[in-house]
Amino acid sequence: MKILVVDDTEAILLLISRFVEALGHQAILARNGQEAIEVWRQTRPDLVLMDVMMPIMSGPEAAVVIKAEAGATWVPIVFVTGVGEENALADAIERGADDYINKPVNFRVLEAKLKAVGRTLELNRQVREQSKTLADYYERAEEEKRVVRHLMDQMVNSERLADPQFQYWLSAAESLSGDLIAAARTPGQALHILLADGIGHGLTAALNVLPLTQPFYSMTEKGYSITDILFEMNAKVRQVLPIGRFVCVSLISIDEVGGTVEIWNAGMPPIQILDRNKQVVRVCSSSNLPLGIVPSHSLDLSPERIYFKEPGFIVAYSDGLVEARNASGAEFGLPALLQTLIADDETGLPPTTAEQTRMVAQTKIALADFLAGEQHHDDVSLVIASFGQEDMDVALPADTVPRAAELALQEIPADFNLLAECNWRYSLAISAEELRYLNTIPFMMSFVKEIKALSEVQSDIFLILTELFVNAVDHGLLLLESSMKTQPDGMEQYLSQRAERLAALPEGRIEIDLLGLRYKEQQVLKIRVKDSGNGFDWANSYAKLAAGGLPSGTHGRGIALVRALSLKVQFIGLGNEVEVYYLPKSPAAAQH
């Protein structure tokens, strides 16, 4: 050690310094308190051995200055005191001195004290190094959390969480949440909502859920079904996360046009379906393994499907909400959540954004009151979405049928095909084999998205293509009757027959052409869909449409929607070929 020896008596100063050096330490000398301070500033010794009573500045006065300048660094000061200096010694110890030894100095005791101080200094050094290591680790961990938080903000896309059809609440148990909420709309305006819960909480859990965002957003934007999205998300989780890591997921699709809600639940708490009076009418419990455990082909990715005619709410949440415990160990629980949702409610009001906001706010207050200042120990998330909203209904408006009939009678100019210039063309022909596995419309939307003239009307194009393609497959090739859907459980029977017939379809062909035309400075999209089936009585359907009624058979409501969105729809020949003309920038397109 480097030891500063301070004494105004030369003999004692020499004696102690020689003894210190004999023990293998380095001795630095000073003869009063002021000199001791100056030497300490220059040499920064490990230990100070100092007399109490000295001229110019006493030992206790010097000790106060040294301790103050050392700050957080521990500098042990041991006083060498004589008889009659007890009061000054007591004052010195109160002001920061660490130990003392009496005069005449017992060198055996001095040696023992130096060894004890050396051991303490070594421990102090180790503590400082560990503190520095912990501080560096904390700084790196905070930087990692900052980066992950930034990534999550970017990948979750908070702008899309502002969708008026749902409200949400996300509260992390630590600085980062292992729960994830994401939302996006398909080109056909179906709303997809993802609620995921990674095992654990904090940074590790947050990293677990990040792989879900890319397939969720990219596939939703192209119009893929939640079954296809789940297949890719599970594959992504298994590819990216280490073995033993998995993610619980609820995936919800709300299609106001089709009047359907699809829900797939894997490891999350039961999703509650409420009517407009906040009464539970259906519960969608988990019936699947969380993502990441088994290969995608081993999962049942078929969602529960709900057909609605009346408005209602969907309540999805993580276990961190209902399992939150207060100081007495009691759980918040599902009954308390459901009771909270109907509190202060004017029963029967239609689902609105304001009502969803109220329900979320009430839940926050109720949980805070229940915890009474305690912190929830798991991440908490809540999603409240609505369906059947009058102001969210994008199906056929009341005046669609007269307008559709009017457009059906409108003719493309006689010189259109002669003068229209083709800027681009996209053609696709699909056989029965490809129809069984190819997601045709999302595949084509990847191309449509890149065409500048169509970038702002992708929703219209998606709806038109979907209706034409589904009609060609279901009615042209599979010979399914739409009237089946009106029967009790008819939609489930329809979808079941569709899957069976498609799997057994021996042959068939669908042709799709997209042409970007320019006619007298006007952009026009021509869509042609042809199937190899026998067609239908399209002339009779025209007559019914012109008379103000929608046909209830093969080509009904969907084709009327196509007519409402398009400049002209015309069937050719037997009715197994249809051409649609669409004006991307026309007033009609802007209104719809």
N, C-alpha and C positions, 0 to 999 in steps of 0.2 A: 504494500500500500504506500501511497504518498501521504506522509503525515506532517502537518504543520504544528511545530512545537513553539509555544509562546510563553515567555516568562521574563520578568525584569531582573531576576537574579542570575548572573552569568553562570555560577557554578551549577545551579539546578538545571539551567537550560542546556549546558554542556553534558551533564550527567544523563538526563533523559534522552537527549538526541543520540548519544553514543549507544545507549541501551536499545533504542529503537532500531538503529542501524545494525546492531549485533543480531537482532531478530530477523534481519533481511529486508527491512523496510527502508524507504527513502525519507530522510528527515530534512525539513525545511524550517529555518529559524526566523523568529520575530521576537522583539523585546517589549512591545506594548500593544494595546488594542488597536491603535490607529495603524501601526505598521503591519499588524496581523491582517487587517482588512485589505491593505494594499497588496500584500504578498498573496492573499487568497485570490484576489481578482486576477493576478498574473499567472498563478500556478494551478488553481483549482484543485487543491488536495482532496484526498478521500476522507481524511479524518483530521480534526483539530484537537490537540492537547493544549489547554490554555489555563494560565493562572487566573485567579479571581481578581485580586487587588493589584493594579498596575498603574503607573503614572500615565499622563496624557489621556488615555481612555482605558477604562476597566474592562475586564473579561466579559461580564454580562452585557455591557454596552456594545462591545464588538460582536458578541454572539447574535444580538438582535439584528444588526446590519447584515451579517453574513447569512443568517437564515432568510432574511427578507430578499436578498439578492439571489439566493439559491433557488427560490421559488419552489416548484414541484420536485426538484432534485433534493434527495435527502443527503445532508452533510452532517454526520454525527459530531457533536462537540462534547468533549469530556473535560471537566474542570479539575484542576489540581489545586486543592484548597488546604489551608492551614487552620490551626485552632483559632477560634474567634471570628471566623468568616462565615458562620452558619447562616446568618440572616441574608448576606449577599448571595450565598449559594442557593438558598431557597428561592430568592427572587429570580436568580438566573435560570433555575429549573422551570419555574412558572412561565418564563418568557421564551422557552424553547430549548434549553440545554438538555442533553440526552443522558449524561451520567457524570459521576465525579469519582475522584480518588484522593485520599487524605495524604497530607505531608506529615512526617517524612514518607516518601514514596516507598511502598512495598513492591519491589520489582516482580515478585512472583504474581501478585495480584494484578499489576499492570499488564504483564504478559497475557494473563487469562482474559482481561478485559479487551485487549487488542484482538485476541483470537475471536472473542464473542462478537465484537464489532465487525470483524472481517467476514464472519459467517453471515451476519445480518446484511452487510453490504452486498455479498454475493446473492443472497436471496432477493434483495431489493433490485439488483441488476437483472435477475431473471424475470422478476415481476414487470420491470419496465420493458424488457424485450417482448414478453408475452403481451403486454398491453399494446405495444406498438404493432405486434403481429395481428392482434385482434382488431385494432383500429384500421390497419390496412385491409384486413379481411372484410370488415364492416363496410369500408369505403368501396371495395370491389363488389361486394354483394349489393350495395345500394345502386351502384352503376349498372350491374346486371339487371336488377329489378327495373331501373329506369328504362333500359333498352327494351326489356320484355314488355313493359307497360306501353311503350311507344309502339312496338310491333303489334300488340293487341289492339291498340286504338286504331292503327292503320288497317289491320286485317279485319276487324269487326265492322268498320265503317259506320261510325255513330250516326251519320246523316240518315242512313236507312232505318235506324231505330226510332226515328221521328215519325214513322208511319202512323196516321191517325187511327188505324184499325186496331191498334193494341197499345198498351202501356206496360211498363216494366219497372222493376226495382232490383238492384244488384248491390249487395253490401258484403265486402270482403272481411273475413276474420283476421287477415293480416294485410300487409300492404298490397298484395296481389290476390286476385280472386281466382279460384280454381273452377268457378262456375262461368259459363259462357252463354250469352244471349246474342243471337244474330237473326236478322230478318232481311228478306229480299222478295221482290215480286218477279214472277215469270213474265215473258212477253205478253201472255194472255191475262195479266194482272191478277193471277192467283197469288195469294200471300203465303210465303213459306216462313215459318218461325222455328228456329233451332234453340233448344235449351239443353246444355250439356254440363255435366258435373264430373271433373277429373278426380281421381282418388286422392285423398289428402287435401291440403290447402296450402296457399302460398305459392312460391315460385315453381316448385315441382309440379303442382296440380295445374297451374296456369300453362306450363309448357305442354302438359298432356292434351289440352283441348285445342291448342293452336292448329294442329294438322287438319282440323275439321273445316276451317273457314274457307280454304281455297276450293275444295270440291263443292261446298255448299253454295258459295256465291257464283262460281263460274257455271255450274250446271243449272242453277235456278235461272240465271240470266238467259240461258239457251232454251229453257222450257222443259227440262227433264222432270220426270215424276219423282216423288220422294223415294220410291223404291229404287230407282236408278241412283239417286244421290246417296242413299244409305249404303248401297253396294260399294260405291267408290270411297265413301268415308271410312267404312270398315277396312277396306284394303289399304287405305292411307295410314290409318292408325297402326295396323299390323306391320306396315313397312317402316314407319318412322320410330315408333316407341319401342323401348326395350321390352323383353318378355316379362310378363307379370304386371304390365301397365295396361289399364283399360279405361274406357270412358262411358259413363251412363248418359243416355241420350233420349230426349223427347223431340220428335220432329212433327210439325203440324203444317197442314196445307189447308187454306181456306179459299175456296173457289166460289165467288159470288155469282159468276155467270152460270156455272153448273149447279149451284145450290148444294154443294157438298163440302164436308169437312173430312179430311183424312188425318189420322193420328197413329203414330208408331212410337211405342214406349218401350225402352230397354233399360231397366234398372232404376228408373226414376219413380218418385211417388205417384200414386194414381192421379190422373188428370180428371178434373171435375168439369162436366158439361152442365151449365146452368141455363134455365129458361129466363125470360125477361123479368120474372119475379124473383130471380136469384135462387130458385129451388133446383136442387140437383136432379137432373133427369137421366143422366148416364155417367158412368165412371169408366175410364179407360186405364186399366191397370197394366203394369208391366208384364209382358208375356214373352220377352226375349232376353237373351244374354246381352250384356253391354258390348259395345264395339271394341274390337281388338282381341277378343278371346278365341274365336273360331273363324275359319275362312268364310268369306261372304256367301259362298254357295251353300254353306251349312246353316245359314240363318233363314228364318222365315221373315222376309222383308215386306210381306203384304200388310198394308195398314188397315186399321179399323176405319170403316167408312160410314159417315153419318149424313143423311139427306135431310135438309132443313127447309121448312116452309115458314117458320116463325123465327124472329130474332132471338139471340141468346148470347151467352158468354162461355169462353173457354178459360179455365184457371189451371195453369201449370206452375210448378214450384219445385224447389230442391228440398232435400231432407233437412238441410240446415235451418229452414224456416219452421217446420212443424216439430222438429226435434230440439229446438232451442230450449235450454233449461235455465230456470231462475236460481236464486241463491238456495232455495229449499230443495232443488233437484227436480221440480215438476216440469213437464214438457208443455210447450205452447199448444201443440196438437192441432189436428185437422178440424175438429168441431169448433174450436175458438176462431180459426181462420174463416170458416164458412159463416159463423155468426158475425164476425167483423165485417164481412163483405156486404151484408144486408143492413148493417146498422145505419141509422139516419137516412134510410133510403125511402123515396116515394115509390112504392111498389108499382110495377107496371110500366114505368117509363122505358122507352126504347133505348137500346144500347147506343151510347154516344161516347165520343172521346172524353167529354167532361165527366161522364159517369165512371168510365174506366179510371180516370185520374183520381176521382174521389175514392174509389175502392182501394187503389194502391196506397193513397195517403192514409186512409183509415187503418190499413194493415201495418204501416210503419209505426203509427201512434200506438196501436194495440200491442205490438211486440215490444216497443220501448217501455210501455207501462208494465208489461208482464215481467220483463227482465229487471226493472227497477234499478238501473244503473249498472247491472252486470253486462259483460261483453259476450255476445254469442260466440261459440267456439268453433263454428263451422260457417262456411260461406252461405249467405242467404240470397236466394233469387226468387223472383215472382214475375209471372207473365199473365196479364189479363187481356184477352183478345175478344173481339165481338164478331158475330156473323149475322147476316140478315139485316144489316143496317139499310134503311131506306136511302140514305144519302151515299151509301157505298155500292148500291146496286148498279152494276154495269151491264146487266142483261138488257133485253129489248125494252125500250121505253114505250109509252102508250102510243106515240104517233109513228112508230116504226113501220107498221103494216101498210098504211096508206102511202108512206114515202117509198117503201120497198116496191110496192106495186107500180108507182109512178116511174121509178128508176128502171124497173123491169121492161117497161114499154119504151124507154129511151134508146134510140139507135146510135151506134157508133157511125160517124160520117162515112159516106160511101167511098170516099177516097182515102180512108184511114190506112188500110193495108198497103195501098200503093205508095202513099207519101210518108208513112211512118218509118223513121230510121231506127234500126236496132243498134243500141249502144253496147249491150252485153246480153249474154244468154247463159242460163244455167239449166242443165238437163240431168234428170236422174231416172233410171229405170230399175225397178226392184222386182225380183221374182218371189215366189212363195217362200223359198228357203230364207232369203234375206229379211222378209217381213216378220219372221219369227223372232229375230233378235235385234234388228236394226232400229234405233230410235230416229226415225226418219225426219220428223219436223225439227227437233233440236239440232240435228245434224245440219239441216239446211239453214237454220237460223244463224249458224256460225258464218255462213256466206252473206246472208242478208244484212247482218250487222256491219259488214265491211263496206256496203254500198252507201255512199254519202246521201243520196236522194231518199234512202229508206231508213236512215238512222233514227229519225224522229217519229217514225210510224211503225216501229217494230211490233207494237201491240196489235195493230190492225192486221199486219201481214201474218202474224202468228195465228190469230183467230181465224183468218180466212183459210190459210193452209191447213190448219188443224181440222176445220169443219169439212173441207173438201177431201182431205186424205182419209179421215175417219169414215165419211160416207162411202168413199170408194172401196175401202177395205171391208167395213161392216156390212154394207148393203150390196155392194157390187160383187165382191168375192165370197163373203161368208153368208150372204143371204139372210141376215138377221132382220127382224121386224122391230121398229122403234116402238110399236104399240105395246110390246112386252114391258117396257119401262113403267107404264102407268099402272100395272098390277101391283098388289102387295108384294113386297120384296122383289119387285120386278127388276130393279137395277142390278141386284146381286145375281139374279138368274141370267140377266142379259150378259153381264161380265163373265160369268162362269161359262156360258155357252160360247161366248166370243173366244175365250182362251182354249176351249176344247176344239172348236172348229178351226182356229188358226193353227193349232198344233197338228191337226189331221189334214190340213189343206194340201191336196196333192199337187196342184199347179195353180198358177195365177200370175198376174203381172200388173204393176202399177207404173204409169209413166207420169212424170211431173216436169213441166217446163216453166221457167221463169224468164221473161224477156223484158229488158229495160228499153222502152221505146221513147222516141221523141217525135211529137207531132205538133207542128207549128209552135215551136218553142215551149211546148207543154210536155213535162215528163209523165209517162204513162207506164204502169206496170201491168203486164199481161201474164196471167197465171193459167196454165192449162194442166188439167189432171184427167187422166184416162185410165180406166181399169178394163180388164179382159172379161168382165162379167156381161150379163145379158141386158143391163140397163134398166130403165123404169119409165113409166108413163109421164114424162115430164110435161107434155102438153096439157094433161089434165091438172097437174099441179099448178101450172101457170094460171089456168082458169080459176082454180080455187083461190089463189093468191090475189088475182085481180078482183075477185068478188069480195075480198076483205076477210077471208078466212085462212088460217094457217093449216096446211095439211097435217093430219095426225099420223100419217104413215111413214113411209121410207125417208123422205127428205122434208122435214118439217121446220122446226124452230131454228135449227142451225143454219139452214140455207137462207132463211129469212134474215138472219143476222148478217150473213155474207152479203146479201142484196143491200142491206142498209148501209154497209160499209163501202160498197163498191159503186163504180159508175155504171157497170153493166155486168150481168151474169147471163150466160146463154149455154143451153145444153145442145149437144150436136148428135145427130143420128139417133141411136137407140136410147140415148140418155146416159151412156157409160163414159161420155166425154163431156167435160165442162170447161168453158173459158170464162175467166173473170178479168175485167178491166178495172184498174184501180188508179186513182189520181193521188199521188203522194202529197201534193200541196194544194189540193182542192179545198174549197170551203166545207164540203161535206165531210172530208176526212178530218178537218180541224175540229168540227163539231162533235165528232164521235171518237 
